[in-house]
Amino acid sequence: MPPLWAVAAVVYVVGVVSGLVLTDARPAQRVGLALVWPLGPIAFVVTITILIVATAIAYPLVGIPVLVAIGVAWWMLF
């Protein structure tokens, strides 16, 4: 099984190539889009994390099971 960084590098390179080849922008915009495309999924993860934390603070009856589920998932991963 390849290391995680190698898989991430392959996914990034595939994203860069598809951004360069498949978009219909000007060349400078293609390069810019191809280089920063991972920011979209990262922004999604950050947004969902903020929403979960806000829910846990605003609604403790929802937040406590969410925190327990996160703790169990974390414990199962490691």
DASUL-V476158 format. One record per residue. N is the residue number from 1. RES is the residue in one small letter. SS is DSSP state (hx for helix, st for strand, lp for the rest). PHI is phi as a letter, one per 20 degrees, with the letter a starting at -180 (999 if undefined). Layout:
n: <N/N>
res: <RES/RES>
ss: <SS/SS>
phi: <PHI/PHI>
This chain:
n: <1/2/3/4/5/6/7/8/9/10/11/12/13/14/15/16/17/18/19/20/21/22/23/24/25/26/27/28/29/30/31/32/33/34/35/36/37/38/39/40/41/42/43/44/45/46/47/48/49/50/51/52/53/54/55/56/57/58/59/60/61/62/63/64/65/66/67/68/69/70/71/72/73/74/75/76/77/78>
res: <m/p/p/l/w/a/v/a/a/v/v/y/v/v/g/v/v/s/g/l/v/l/t/d/a/r/p/a/q/r/v/g/l/a/l/v/w/p/l/g/p/i/a/f/v/v/t/i/t/i/l/i/v/a/t/a/i/a/y/p/l/v/g/i/p/v/l/v/a/i/g/v/a/w/w/m/l/f>
ss: <lp/lp/lp/hx/hx/hx/hx/hx/hx/hx/hx/hx/hx/hx/hx/hx/hx/hx/hx/hx/hx/hx/lp/lp/lp/lp/hx/hx/hx/hx/hx/hx/hx/hx/hx/hx/lp/hx/hx/hx/hx/hx/hx/hx/hx/hx/hx/hx/hx/hx/hx/hx/hx/hx/hx/hx/hx/hx/lp/hx/hx/hx/hx/hx/hx/hx/hx/hx/hx/hx/hx/hx/hx/hx/hx/hx/hx/lp>
phi: <999/f/f/g/f/f/f/f/f/f/f/f/f/f/f/f/f/f/f/f/e/e/e/d/e/f/g/f/f/f/f/f/f/f/e/d/f/f/f/f/f/f/f/f/f/f/f/f/f/f/f/f/f/f/f/f/f/f/c/f/f/e/f/f/f/f/f/f/f/f/f/f/f/f/f/f/f/d>
